[in-house]
Amino acid sequence: MRWPRSRGPSRGETFARKLRVALVLTIIVAPLTVAVAWLFYRPMISLGIVALGAALAYGVMRVGVKNRTASMTEPSAA
C-alpha cells in the first residue's frame, strides 16, 4: 500500500526555509553580541559594528520583502 503524496513542502524546501531563518537571525544577533563584548574596550568600534549589523539586517529584510512580493505576483505553475 502506498501512502498518498502530501501537498505540503518537501524536506528540501523545509530545510531551505529553516536555513534562511537561521542565517537572518545570525546576521542580526552576531554583530550585537560582538558589539556588546567590545563596548567597554573599544566603544567606537562597537558603534561601528552595531551600525554594520543594522545595515546588514536592513538589507536582508529588504531583499526578503522584494523576493516575497515578486513571487506573489508571478503566476504559479500548477
C-alpha positions in Angstrom: 0.0 0.0 0.0 1.4 3.4 -1.0 0.6 6.4 1.1 -0.8 9.4 -0.8 1.7 12.1 -1.5 1.4 15.1 0.8 0.8 18.5 -0.8 3.0 20.2 1.8 6.6 21.4 1.4 9.2 18.8 0.7 12.1 18.2 3.1 14.4 20.3 0.9 12.1 23.2 0.9 11.6 23.0 4.7 15.4 22.8 5.2 15.9 25.8 3.0 13.4 27.8 4.9 15.0 26.9 8.3 18.4 27.7 6.9 17.3 31.1 5.7 15.7 31.9 9.1 18.9 30.8 10.9 21.1 32.9 8.6 18.9 36.0 9.1 18.9 35.6 12.8 22.7 35.1 12.9 23.2 38.2 10.8 21.1 40.2 13.3 22.3 38.7 16.6 26.1 38.1 15.9 27.1 41.8 15.4 25.1 42.8 18.5 26.9 40.1 20.6 30.3 41.3 19.3 29.4 44.9 19.9 28.4 44.3 23.5 31.7 42.5 24.1 33.7 45.4 22.6 31.6 48.1 24.3 34.0 48.9 27.2 37.2 48.0 25.4 36.7 49.9 22.2 33.4 51.9 22.2 33.9 53.4 18.7 34.5 50.1 17.1 31.4 48.8 19.0 29.2 51.5 17.5 30.6 50.8 14.0 29.8 47.1 14.5 26.2 47.9 15.6 25.8 50.2 12.5 27.2 47.5 10.2 24.8 44.9 11.7 21.9 47.2 11.4 22.7 47.8 7.7 23.1 44.1 7.1 19.8 43.3 8.8 18.0 46.1 6.8 19.5 44.8 3.6 18.5 41.2 4.3 15.0 42.3 5.1 14.6 44.4 2.0 15.8 41.6 -0.2 13.4 39.2 1.5 10.4 41.5 1.0 11.4 42.1 -2.6 11.7 38.4 -3.3 8.4 37.7 -1.5 6.4 40.3 -3.4 8.0 39.1 -6.7 7.0 35.5 -6.1 3.4 36.6 -5.2 2.9 38.4 -8.5 4.3 35.5 -10.7 1.7 33.0 -11.8 2.1 29.6 -10.2 3.0 26.7 -12.4 0.2 24.3 -11.3 
